[in-house]
Amino acid sequence: MIIVIIMIILAHSAILFITAPSMFRLFVVLIFASFRFLLNLLNLFDVLDLRKFQGKM
């Protein structure tokens, strides 16, 4: 699951990398992609914790 998210974000940033006209926009796009990647990881961990919590209940 995590590998799929990484591949999607890498492909997305690669497309933007090719189409962006300047280095500044590339920099912003890469930061935005990594930020979204961190948010997705946090969401995955929250879901896993919720499942463990429900299992204990």
Buried (B, 14 or more C-beta within 10 A) or exposed (E): EEEEBEEEBEEBBEEBBEEBEEEEEBEEBBEEBEEBBEEBEEEEEEEEEEEEEEEEE
